[in-house]
Amino acid sequence: MDRNLRNGSISGYSAGNGLTINQTLTNTGPTVDTVIYHVTAIAAGCLSSQVKDFKVAVIPSADAYFQPNGQSFCSGGNTLIAILSHLAGTTFSWTYTLGSANLSGAINGNGNLINQNLFNSGFSIDTVTYHITPVNSGCPGSVFDVKVAVYPIPDSWSIPAFQSLCGVIQHCLTCFLMLQVHLSHGLPHVLPAMLPVMAPATEHPSTRH
């Protein structure tokens, strides 16, 4: 058994003998290539005058690359990632992995464009990783990844509520200081009106001595 290679982009073949051709062939080129095995029969030490050819077409492993090679945008933005291959006729499918449960909007799909609306409900930057599998002539290639960073929507604090809280604290502090002054002068019956629940009952003139 001999072999012939058409374009030189295949590896893994070798000459041999026996009843089975069992070899792992790899095509690193950009197009389908062919190995031709030339098989000669042998019986009782005599070689047949006839040589039979056996052809094996080896489809190259499809690749994938992206334009752009990743994105980043605020929550609610859209991915627009084109998927391309150096091998003509390649199709693509994808799955995804979320960086956390705060992300939503990503779905599995197929085609040559990832166009999805992504949301981040968290408080830090998070990432969706898309895993793309290229397929050519029924043969899947390696998995290629592309990442999308999604920024959260900024949050805000209520400044007026904070000022109101400070006012309450200041008011209570003022009440406490005034209470101390009145008590130190022995005048609990003239407490300010701001502390009605703390003022003692009013004395009637008829009860004074």
C-alpha positions in Angstrom: 0.0 0.0 0.0 1.4 3.4 -1.0 -0.1 6.9 -0.8 -0.2 10.1 -2.7 -1.1 13.6 -1.4 -2.5 16.3 -3.6 -1.8 19.6 -1.9 0.5 18.8 0.9 -1.7 20.1 3.8 -2.6 16.7 5.3 -0.6 14.8 7.9 -1.0 11.5 9.6 -0.8 9.2 6.6 1.8 6.5 6.0 2.4 3.4 3.8 1.7 0.0 5.3 0.2 -3.4 4.8 -2.6 -5.5 6.1 -6.4 -5.7 5.6 -7.3 -2.4 7.2 -6.2 1.2 6.6 -6.5 2.8 10.1 -4.9 6.2 10.2 -5.8 9.6 11.7 -5.6 12.3 9.1 -5.4 16.0 9.8 -5.9 18.8 7.2 -4.3 22.1 8.2 -5.0 23.8 4.9 -7.9 26.2 4.0 -9.6 23.8 1.6 -10.6 20.2 1.3 -7.6 18.0 0.5 -7.3 14.3 -0.6 -5.0 11.4 0.3 -4.9 8.7 -2.4 -3.9 5.2 -1.2 -2.5 2.9 -4.0 -3.4 -0.6 -2.9 -1.6 -3.7 -4.4 -2.8 -7.2 -3.7 -0.3 -9.9 -2.7 -0.9 -13.7 -2.8 1.6 -16.5 -2.1 4.4 -13.9 -2.5 3.2 -12.8 -5.9 2.2 -9.1 -6.4 -0.9 -8.4 -8.5 -0.3 -6.4 -11.6 -3.3 -4.3 -10.8 -3.1 -1.3 -8.5 -6.3 0.0 -7.0 -6.6 3.6 -5.8 -8.6 4.5 -2.7 -9.3 8.2 -2.1 -9.9 9.9 1.2 -11.1 13.5 1.2 -10.1 15.3 4.4 -12.1 18.4 5.3 -10.1 21.0 7.2 -11.0 22.0 10.7 -13.1 25.2 10.5 -12.1 28.2 12.5 -13.9 31.3 13.8 -12.9 34.9 14.4 -14.8 38.0 15.4 -15.4 41.6 14.3 -15.1 43.3 16.8 -13.2 40.8 19.0 -15.4 41.6 22.1 -17.5 44.5 23.3 -18.4 46.6 26.4 -21.4 48.8 27.0 -24.0 49.9 29.6 -26.9 47.7 30.8 -29.5 47.6 28.1 -27.1 47.8 25.2 -26.9 45.5 22.2 -24.2 43.1 21.1 -23.2 43.4 17.4 -20.5 40.8 16.8 -19.9 39.4 13.3 -18.6 35.8 13.2 -16.3 35.0 10.3 -14.1 32.0 9.2 -11.1 31.5 6.9 -12.9 28.5 5.5 -15.6 29.2 3.0 -19.0 27.7 3.7 -18.6 27.6 7.5 -21.7 28.0 9.7 -21.8 28.8 13.3 -23.7 28.1 16.5 -23.1 29.4 20.0 -23.9 28.9 23.7 -23.0 31.3 26.5 -21.8 31.6 30.1 -23.0 34.3 32.5 -20.5 35.9 34.9 -23.3 36.0 37.5 -27.1 35.8 38.0 -27.2 39.6 37.6 -26.9 39.3 33.9 -29.8 38.6 31.5 -30.7 38.7 27.8 -28.2 36.2 26.5 -29.6 33.2 24.6 -28.1 30.3 22.6 -28.2 30.8 18.8 -26.8 30.3 15.4 -25.8 32.4 12.4 -23.0 34.8 11.7 -24.1 37.7 13.9 -24.6 37.9 17.7 -27.2 40.6 18.2 -28.7 40.5 21.7 -29.9 43.0 24.3 -28.0 42.4 27.6 -28.9 43.7 31.1 -26.9 44.0 34.3 -28.9 44.4 37.5 -25.9 44.3 39.8 -23.5 46.9 41.1 -20.3 45.9 39.3 -19.1 45.2 35.7 -20.1 41.7 34.6 -19.3 39.6 31.6 -21.1 37.3 29.2 -18.9 34.8 27.4 -20.1 33.4 24.1 -18.8 30.0 23.0 -18.9 29.7 19.2 -18.6 26.3 17.3 -17.8 26.5 13.6 -19.0 23.7 11.3 -18.0 23.0 7.7 -19.3 20.1 5.6 -20.7 18.5 8.8 -17.4 18.7 10.6 -17.3 20.8 13.8 -14.1 22.8 14.5 -12.7 23.9 17.9 -14.8 26.2 20.1 -13.8 29.9 20.0 -14.8 32.4 22.8 -15.7 36.1 22.6 -16.5 38.2 25.7 -18.9 41.1 26.3 -18.6 43.3 29.4 -21.9 44.9 30.6 -21.7 47.9 32.9 -24.4 48.4 35.5 -26.7 51.4 35.6 -25.4 54.0 38.2 -27.4 54.2 41.4 -28.0 57.4 43.5 -28.5 58.2 47.2 -31.2 60.6 48.5 -29.4 63.7 49.7 -32.5 65.4 51.1 -33.2 62.3 53.3 -29.7 62.4 54.6 -30.1 66.1 55.5 -33.5 65.4 57.2 -31.8 62.8 59.3 -29.1 65.2 60.3 -31.8 67.7 61.2 -33.5 65.2 63.5 -30.2 64.4 65.2 -29.5 68.1 65.7 -33.0 68.8 67.0 -32.7 66.0 69.6 -29.3 67.3 70.7 -30.7 70.8 71.2 -33.6 69.4 73.2 -31.3 67.5 75.4 -29.0 70.5 76.1 -31.9 72.7 76.9 -33.3 70.1 79.3 -30.1 70.0 81.1 -30.0 73.8 81.5 -33.6 73.9 82.9 -33.1 71.1 85.4 -29.8 72.6 86.6 -31.7 75.8 87.5 -34.5 73.9 89.3 -37.1 75.0 86.8 -38.7 71.8 85.4 -42.0 73.6 85.1 -40.7 76.0 82.4 -39.4 73.4 80.0 -39.6 74.5 76.4 -42.7 73.7 74.3 -40.6 71.4 72.1 -40.7 68.8 74.9 -44.4 68.6 75.9 -44.2 64.9 76.7 -41.4 65.5 79.2 -42.9 68.5 81.0 -44.5 68.0 84.5 -48.1 68.8 85.2 -48.9 72.5 85.7 -49.1 73.6 89.4 -52.3 75.4 90.5 -51.8 78.5 92.6 -54.1 77.1 95.4 -51.6 74.3 96.0 -48.7 76.6 96.7 -47.5 77.4 100.2 
